[in-house]
């Protein structure tokens, strides 16, 4: 079965036979798949009236375990945004009743961000919807193929995820 990347690679091999275009065979597919996954994520989140960034913050809190709270600094680390951006996101989520700010008992100047019951319900429902979308995307692969692919992708992503700073 031929795909768009096969056609793209064939065209580059024809037009630039002096270049090794083999990386395109893998990374162009990863890029195209990422776009399809982004669409699926947006659809799953929209069904629960969430934006992707809202899902990221809510699920960071949900993964923290009961009582589903983190400091703004911990949320920054998990979501890779600036402190100004995170402050704005917390404000917007609090206004929607999905999170609440509480004083940090270990730091008089600090706050903790806690998931509300509504926030937890939305995060849980959106995650279930996302997993349905992702299962559909992976539907052509056997369990063994999914495991092999996950391992190969891990080899590519781990160095980025473990860079200092």
N, C-alpha and C positions, 0 to 999 in steps of 0.2 A: 504494500500500500504506500503510495507516494503522498507526501505532504508539501506544504508551501516551502518549507526549509529545503527539501530536496531540489525544488525548482530554483530557489535562490542560490544554493551552492553550485548547481550545474551552470547557472548563468555566470557566476564569478569565476568558475574554473575555465569557462570558455573565454571570458573577457580578460582575465588576469591569470593565465596559466603559470606565471612566475611566482604566484603567492600560494602558500599552503593555507587553504581555507578550512581545513578540518575542524578547528575550534568552533566554527559556525554551526557545524552539524549538531553539536551538543548545546552550546550556549544560546544559539538563536531559538532552539526549541524550549530551553528553560525560560527565556525571555517571553516567548509567545504563551507558554503555559502560565507564567506569572500574570499576564494580562487577563487570561481566561479566569484564573483564580481570583483576581481582583474583582472582576465582574460578579462572580459567584458570591464572594464575600459581601459585596455591596448589596446584592439582592437579599441574601440571608439577613443582613442587619436591617435593611429597610423594612422588611416584614415585621420587625420588632421596634420600628421607629428609632433606630440607632444609626449614627454615623460610624465609620470604621474607627476613628479615634476614640469615640465613646466606648465602643466595644473593648478596645485595647485597655483603657483605664479600668473599666468595670471588671474585666476578666483578670487583670493584674490583682485587684483587690480580692476577687473570688478565689483565685489560686492561693492566696496567702493563708487561707483556712480561717476558721472561726477565731476571732470575731470579725474577720474580713476587713482588716484595717492595715494601713501602711502610712508611713510619713511621706510628705511630698517628695523628699529626697529619694526614698525608695521607689516611688512611682517614676521619678525622672530616670533612674537607672534602668527600670524595666521597659519604659516606653521610648527612650532615646530622644527626648525633646528638651528644650531649654526650660529654665525655671519660670520665666515669664509666660511661656506657652502653657506650662503645667498649671500655674496659678489661674490662668484664664479658663482652662478646661475644668478644673475643680469647681470654679465659680459657676460655670454653665451647668455642670452636672448637679451641683447642689441646688441650683434654681429649679431644676426639673424634678428634684426630690429623689435622685438616684444615689447620691452620696451625702454625707454630713461631715462637718468639721467638728472635732472634739479636742479639748486641751490634752496635750501629751503629759501624762502623769510623771514622766521621767525628765521632762524639760519644760520649765515654766514658760519659756518663750515659744515653745514648739506646739505644733498641732498634729493631729492624726486625721487621716481621711478614712471614713468608714462607709462601707456599702450599706445602703438601706435595704429593707426587705424588697421594695419595688426594684431597686437596682440589682439585687441578687436574682430576682425572678426574671428580669429582662436579660441579664447576662446568661443565665441558664437556658432560657428559651432560644436566644440568638445562637448560642453555642450548638444546641441541638440542630438548629436549622443549618448552620454552617457545616456541621459534620455530614448532614444529608447531602448538601451540595458537593462536598469534597469526595464523599463516597461515589457519587455519580461520575465525577471527573476521573476517578481511579478505577471505574467499573470494568474497563477493558483489561486490567491486569489481574493476574492470580495473586493469592496471598504471598506466594514465594517471590513473585516478581516485585510486588510492593515492598517486601522486606529487602530485597536486593537493591532496588532503587533507593530506598531510604538510606541504606548503608553507603552507597556511592555518593549520594548528595551530602551526607554527613561528612565524608572525606573532603568535599569541596568547601563546605561552610564552616567546619570546625576551626580552621586557622583564622578566619575572620572573627568568629565569636570569642576566640581566646586571645586576641591581640590586647596587649596592655594599653590602658588609657581609653 
